[in-house]
């Protein structure tokens, strides 16, 4: 189930708002591809939530470059890069709770 299962649950809960998943490695869908699908479906704003725990090169350098590329192709669309999952205090607290169970 893993990440793909999480995307399925997210789709069920947010179907009215639209959304999608993109993968860096072993790609089912790339970020430009997922954003392109949302935009083709009428999205005028895309929020990118990196599901990584650390702020490594990918989150710090690669994702901003990808967003710059998408912005160049779709200047009318608002793209927002959110902090990584690992920077969200709610997730950190949840992981600590799980570890202590």
DRENKOLFI-157992 format. One record per atom (N, C-alpha, C): residue in three letters; atom name; x, y, z. Coordinates in Angstrom, 2 decimals. Layout:
BEGIN
[ala, CA, [X, Y, Z]],
...
This chain:
BEGIN
[unk, N, [0.85, -1.19, 0.00]],
[unk, CA, [0.00, 0.00, 0.00]],
[unk, C, [0.89, 1.25, 0.00]],
[unk, N, [1.65, 1.50, 1.04]],
[unk, CA, [2.66, 2.56, 1.09]],
[unk, C, [2.20, 3.91, 0.59]],
[unk, N, [3.10, 4.57, -0.14]],
[unk, CA, [2.83, 5.91, -0.64]],
[unk, C, [1.64, 5.91, -1.58]],
[unk, N, [1.55, 4.92, -2.45]],
[unk, CA, [0.43, 4.85, -3.38]],
[unk, C, [-0.90, 4.78, -2.66]],
[unk, N, [-0.96, 4.02, -1.57]],
[unk, CA, [-2.18, 3.93, -0.78]],
[unk, C, [-2.55, 5.26, -0.16]],
[unk, N, [-1.54, 5.99, 0.29]],
[unk, CA, [-1.79, 7.33, 0.84]],
[unk, C, [-2.37, 8.26, -0.19]],
[unk, N, [-1.89, 8.14, -1.42]],
[unk, CA, [-2.43, 8.97, -2.50]],
[unk, C, [-3.89, 8.61, -2.77]],
[unk, N, [-4.21, 7.33, -2.69]],
[unk, CA, [-5.59, 6.92, -2.90]],
[unk, C, [-6.51, 7.48, -1.82]],
[unk, N, [-6.07, 7.40, -0.57]],
[unk, CA, [-6.88, 7.94, 0.53]],
[unk, C, [-7.02, 9.45, 0.38]],
[unk, N, [-5.96, 10.12, -0.05]],
[unk, CA, [-6.01, 11.56, -0.23]],
[unk, C, [-7.00, 11.92, -1.33]],
[unk, N, [-7.01, 11.14, -2.41]],
[unk, CA, [-7.96, 11.38, -3.51]],
[unk, C, [-9.39, 11.27, -3.03]],
[unk, N, [-9.67, 10.26, -2.23]],
[unk, CA, [-11.03, 10.05, -1.73]],
[unk, C, [-11.49, 11.24, -0.88]],
[unk, N, [-10.58, 11.76, -0.04]],
[unk, CA, [-10.97, 12.83, 0.88]],
[unk, C, [-11.03, 14.20, 0.22]],
[unk, N, [-10.31, 14.38, -0.87]],
[unk, CA, [-10.21, 15.70, -1.49]],
[unk, C, [-10.67, 15.72, -2.95]],
[unk, N, [-11.53, 14.79, -3.34]],
[unk, CA, [-11.91, 14.66, -4.75]],
[unk, C, [-12.47, 15.97, -5.30]],
[unk, N, [-13.22, 16.70, -4.51]],
[unk, CA, [-13.83, 17.94, -4.99]],
[unk, C, [-12.80, 19.02, -5.28]],
[unk, N, [-11.68, 19.00, -4.59]],
[unk, CA, [-10.65, 20.03, -4.78]],
[unk, C, [-9.63, 19.67, -5.84]],
[unk, N, [-9.54, 18.43, -6.19]],
[unk, CA, [-8.53, 17.99, -7.15]],
[unk, C, [-7.21, 17.75, -6.45]],
[unk, N, [-6.33, 17.06, -7.11]],
[unk, CA, [-5.03, 16.79, -6.54]],
[unk, C, [-4.42, 15.58, -7.21]],
[unk, N, [-3.19, 15.33, -6.87]],
[unk, CA, [-2.51, 14.20, -7.47]],
[unk, C, [-1.23, 13.93, -6.72]],
[unk, N, [-0.57, 12.86, -7.12]],
[unk, CA, [0.70, 12.48, -6.52]],
[unk, C, [1.75, 12.41, -7.62]],
[unk, N, [2.96, 12.80, -7.26]],
[unk, CA, [4.09, 12.69, -8.17]],
[unk, C, [5.23, 12.04, -7.40]],
[unk, N, [6.09, 11.35, -8.10]],
[unk, CA, [7.15, 10.59, -7.47]],
[unk, C, [8.50, 10.99, -8.05]],
[unk, N, [9.49, 11.05, -7.20]],
[unk, CA, [10.84, 11.39, -7.64]],
[unk, C, [11.53, 10.18, -8.25]],
[unk, N, [11.46, 9.05, -7.58]],
[unk, CA, [12.13, 7.84, -8.04]],
[unk, C, [11.09, 6.77, -8.31]],
[unk, N, [11.46, 5.83, -9.18]],
[unk, CA, [10.52, 4.79, -9.59]],
[unk, C, [9.19, 5.43, -9.98]],
[unk, N, [9.30, 6.45, -10.80]],
[unk, CA, [8.19, 7.37, -11.07]],
[unk, C, [7.00, 6.69, -11.73]],
[unk, N, [5.87, 6.89, -11.11]],
[unk, CA, [4.59, 6.60, -11.76]],
[unk, C, [4.15, 7.88, -12.47]],
[unk, N, [4.41, 9.00, -11.83]],
[unk, CA, [4.04, 10.30, -12.37]],
[unk, C, [5.08, 11.30, -11.90]],
[unk, N, [5.56, 12.13, -12.81]],
[unk, CA, [6.53, 13.16, -12.43]],
[unk, C, [5.79, 14.40, -11.94]],
[unk, N, [6.50, 15.28, -11.27]],
[unk, CA, [5.89, 16.52, -10.81]],
[unk, C, [5.39, 17.35, -11.99]],
[unk, N, [6.19, 17.56, -13.05]],
[unk, CA, [5.64, 18.30, -14.20]],
[unk, C, [4.42, 17.61, -14.81]],
[unk, N, [4.43, 16.28, -14.85]],
[unk, CA, [3.29, 15.56, -15.40]],
[unk, C, [2.05, 15.70, -14.53]],
[unk, N, [2.22, 15.55, -13.21]],
[unk, CA, [1.09, 15.68, -12.30]],
[unk, C, [0.54, 17.10, -12.32]],
[unk, N, [1.43, 18.10, -12.30]],
[unk, CA, [0.99, 19.50, -12.36]],
[unk, C, [0.29, 19.77, -13.69]],
[unk, N, [0.85, 19.24, -14.78]],
[unk, CA, [0.23, 19.43, -16.09]],
[unk, C, [-1.17, 18.86, -16.14]],
[unk, N, [-1.37, 17.71, -15.53]],
[unk, CA, [-2.71, 17.10, -15.49]],
[unk, C, [-3.70, 17.97, -14.70]],
[unk, N, [-3.23, 18.48, -13.56]],
[unk, CA, [-4.10, 19.35, -12.75]],
[unk, C, [-4.46, 20.61, -13.53]],
[unk, N, [-3.46, 21.20, -14.17]],
[unk, CA, [-3.67, 22.44, -14.92]],
[unk, C, [-4.59, 22.19, -16.11]],
[unk, N, [-4.38, 21.07, -16.81]],
[unk, CA, [-5.26, 20.72, -17.93]],
[unk, C, [-6.70, 20.52, -17.47]],
[unk, N, [-6.85, 20.10, -16.21]],
[unk, CA, [-8.17, 19.91, -15.64]],
[unk, C, [-8.79, 21.20, -15.10]],
[unk, N, [-8.08, 22.31, -15.26]],
[unk, CA, [-8.64, 23.60, -14.85]],
[unk, C, [-8.03, 24.23, -13.62]],
[unk, N, [-7.04, 23.57, -13.00]],
[unk, CA, [-6.43, 24.15, -11.80]],
[unk, C, [-5.71, 25.44, -12.16]],
[unk, N, [-5.86, 26.44, -11.34]],
[unk, CA, [-5.16, 27.71, -11.51]],
[unk, C, [-4.15, 27.93, -10.40]],
[unk, N, [-4.11, 26.99, -9.45]],
[unk, CA, [-3.14, 27.02, -8.36]],
[unk, C, [-2.77, 25.58, -8.03]],
[unk, N, [-1.48, 25.35, -7.79]],
[unk, CA, [-0.98, 24.02, -7.45]],
[unk, C, [-0.08, 24.16, -6.22]],
[unk, N, [-0.39, 23.40, -5.18]],
[unk, CA, [0.43, 23.38, -3.97]],
[unk, C, [1.21, 22.07, -3.96]],
[unk, N, [2.53, 22.16, -3.75]],
[unk, CA, [3.39, 20.99, -3.74]],
[unk, C, [3.82, 20.72, -2.30]],
[unk, N, [3.46, 19.55, -1.80]],
[unk, CA, [3.78, 19.14, -0.43]],
[unk, C, [4.78, 17.99, -0.50]],
[unk, N, [6.06, 18.27, -0.31]],
[unk, CA, [7.08, 17.22, -0.41]],
[unk, C, [6.98, 16.22, 0.74]],
[unk, N, [6.70, 14.98, 0.40]],
[unk, CA, [6.59, 13.93, 1.41]],
[unk, C, [7.95, 13.32, 1.70]],
[unk, N, [8.82, 14.15, 2.23]],
[unk, CA, [10.16, 13.72, 2.66]],
[unk, C, [10.34, 14.20, 4.09]],
[unk, N, [11.15, 13.47, 4.84]],
[unk, CA, [11.34, 13.82, 6.24]],
[unk, C, [12.46, 14.82, 6.46]],
[unk, N, [13.43, 14.84, 5.59]],
[unk, CA, [14.55, 15.75, 5.75]],
[unk, C, [14.58, 16.77, 4.63]],
[unk, N, [15.29, 17.86, 4.88]],
[unk, CA, [15.44, 18.90, 3.87]],
[unk, C, [16.80, 18.70, 3.21]],
[unk, N, [16.85, 17.73, 2.31]],
[unk, CA, [18.08, 17.45, 1.59]],
[unk, C, [18.11, 18.18, 0.27]],
[unk, N, [19.03, 17.76, -0.58]],
[unk, CA, [19.22, 18.41, -1.87]],
[unk, C, [17.94, 18.40, -2.70]],
[unk, N, [17.20, 17.31, -2.65]],
[unk, CA, [15.98, 17.22, -3.44]],
[unk, C, [15.00, 18.33, -3.07]],
[unk, N, [14.71, 18.47, -1.78]],
[unk, CA, [13.75, 19.49, -1.34]],
[unk, C, [14.32, 20.90, -1.46]],
[unk, N, [15.60, 21.03, -1.22]],
[unk, CA, [16.24, 22.35, -1.20]],
[unk, C, [16.55, 22.88, -2.61]],
[unk, N, [16.92, 21.99, -3.54]],
[unk, CA, [17.36, 22.44, -4.86]],
[unk, C, [16.51, 21.90, -6.01]],
[unk, N, [16.28, 20.59, -6.03]],
[unk, CA, [15.60, 19.98, -7.17]],
[unk, C, [14.16, 20.44, -7.33]],
[unk, N, [13.40, 20.44, -6.25]],
[unk, CA, [11.99, 20.84, -6.34]],
[unk, C, [11.83, 22.30, -6.78]],
[unk, N, [12.58, 23.24, -6.21]],
[unk, CA, [12.45, 24.63, -6.71]],
[unk, C, [12.79, 24.75, -8.20]],
[unk, N, [13.77, 23.99, -8.68]],
[unk, CA, [14.09, 24.02, -10.12]],
[unk, C, [12.94, 23.48, -10.96]],
[unk, N, [12.33, 22.39, -10.50]],
[unk, CA, [11.17, 21.85, -11.21]],
[unk, C, [10.03, 22.86, -11.25]],
[unk, N, [9.79, 23.54, -10.13]],
[unk, CA, [8.71, 24.54, -10.10]],
[unk, C, [9.02, 25.71, -11.03]],
[unk, N, [10.28, 26.10, -11.10]],
[unk, CA, [10.68, 27.18, -12.00]],
[unk, C, [10.37, 26.79, -13.45]],
[unk, N, [10.66, 25.55, -13.79]],
[unk, CA, [10.38, 25.05, -15.13]],
[unk, C, [8.88, 25.04, -15.43]],
[unk, N, [8.10, 24.58, -14.48]],
[unk, CA, [6.63, 24.55, -14.66]],
[unk, C, [6.11, 25.97, -14.79]],
[unk, N, [6.61, 26.89, -13.97]],
[unk, CA, [6.18, 28.30, -14.04]],
[unk, C, [6.48, 28.89, -15.42]],
[unk, N, [7.62, 28.54, -15.99]],
[unk, CA, [7.99, 29.06, -17.31]],
[unk, C, [6.99, 28.60, -18.37]],
[unk, N, [6.51, 27.35, -18.23]],
[unk, CA, [5.55, 26.80, -19.19]],
[unk, C, [4.11, 27.24, -18.91]],
[unk, N, [3.82, 27.54, -17.65]],
[unk, CA, [2.45, 27.87, -17.22]],
[unk, C, [2.45, 29.13, -16.35]],
[unk, N, [2.82, 30.29, -16.90]],
[unk, CA, [2.97, 31.48, -16.06]],
[unk, C, [1.67, 31.97, -15.40]],
[unk, N, [0.54, 31.54, -15.92]],
[unk, CA, [-0.74, 31.99, -15.36]],
[unk, C, [-1.15, 31.20, -14.12]],
[unk, N, [-0.42, 30.13, -13.81]],
[unk, CA, [-0.77, 29.25, -12.69]],
[unk, C, [0.09, 29.61, -11.48]],
[unk, N, [-0.55, 29.69, -10.32]],
[unk, CA, [0.16, 29.95, -9.06]],
[unk, C, [0.68, 28.62, -8.53]],
[unk, N, [1.99, 28.53, -8.34]],
[unk, CA, [2.61, 27.33, -7.79]],
[unk, C, [3.18, 27.66, -6.42]],
[unk, N, [2.87, 26.83, -5.44]],
[unk, CA, [3.33, 27.05, -4.07]],
[unk, C, [4.06, 25.80, -3.58]],
[unk, N, [5.29, 25.97, -3.16]],
[unk, CA, [6.07, 24.88, -2.57]],
[unk, C, [5.94, 24.96, -1.06]],
[unk, N, [5.28, 23.99, -0.47]],
[unk, CA, [5.08, 23.94, 0.98]],
[unk, C, [6.33, 23.38, 1.66]],
[unk, N, [6.48, 23.61, 2.95]],
[unk, CA, [7.58, 22.96, 3.69]],
[unk, C, [7.43, 21.44, 3.60]],
[unk, N, [8.53, 20.73, 3.78]],
[unk, CA, [8.49, 19.27, 3.71]],
[unk, C, [7.65, 18.69, 4.84]],
[unk, N, [7.21, 17.46, 4.65]],
[unk, CA, [6.43, 16.78, 5.69]],
[unk, C, [7.21, 16.72, 7.00]],
[unk, N, [8.52, 16.52, 6.91]],
[unk, CA, [9.35, 16.41, 8.10]],
[unk, C, [9.52, 17.71, 8.87]],
[unk, N, [9.10, 18.82, 8.28]],
[unk, CA, [9.16, 20.10, 8.97]],
[unk, C, [7.84, 20.45, 9.66]],
[unk, N, [6.84, 19.61, 9.51]],
[unk, CA, [5.53, 19.86, 10.10]],
[unk, C, [5.50, 19.30, 11.51]],
[unk, N, [5.34, 20.16, 12.48]],
[unk, CA, [5.35, 19.76, 13.89]],
[unk, C, [4.27, 18.71, 14.20]],
[unk, N, [3.15, 18.75, 13.48]],
[unk, CA, [2.09, 17.77, 13.71]],
[unk, C, [2.56, 16.37, 13.34]],
[unk, N, [3.29, 16.27, 12.22]],
[unk, CA, [3.79, 14.97, 11.81]],
[unk, C, [4.88, 14.48, 12.75]],
[unk, N, [5.75, 15.36, 13.17]],
[unk, CA, [6.81, 14.99, 14.12]],
[unk, C, [6.19, 14.45, 15.41]],
[unk, N, [5.16, 15.13, 15.91]],
[unk, CA, [4.47, 14.68, 17.12]],
[unk, C, [3.81, 13.32, 16.90]],
[unk, N, [3.18, 13.14, 15.75]],
[unk, CA, [2.53, 11.87, 15.45]],
[unk, C, [3.55, 10.73, 15.38]],
[unk, N, [4.68, 10.98, 14.74]],
[unk, CA, [5.71, 9.94, 14.66]],
[unk, C, [6.25, 9.60, 16.04]],
[unk, N, [6.40, 10.61, 16.89]],
[unk, CA, [6.86, 10.33, 18.25]],
[unk, C, [5.84, 9.50, 19.01]],
[unk, N, [4.54, 9.83, 18.84]],
[unk, CA, [3.48, 9.05, 19.48]],
[unk, C, [3.50, 7.60, 19.01]],
[unk, N, [3.66, 7.40, 17.70]],
[unk, CA, [3.70, 6.05, 17.16]],
[unk, C, [4.89, 5.29, 17.72]],
[unk, N, [6.05, 5.94, 17.78]],
[unk, CA, [7.26, 5.28, 18.28]],
[unk, C, [7.12, 4.89, 19.74]],
[unk, N, [6.35, 5.64, 20.51]],
[unk, CA, [6.22, 5.39, 21.94]],
[unk, C, [5.10, 4.42, 22.28]],
[unk, N, [4.35, 3.97, 21.33]],
[unk, CA, [3.25, 3.03, 21.59]],
[unk, C, [3.77, 1.65, 21.87]],
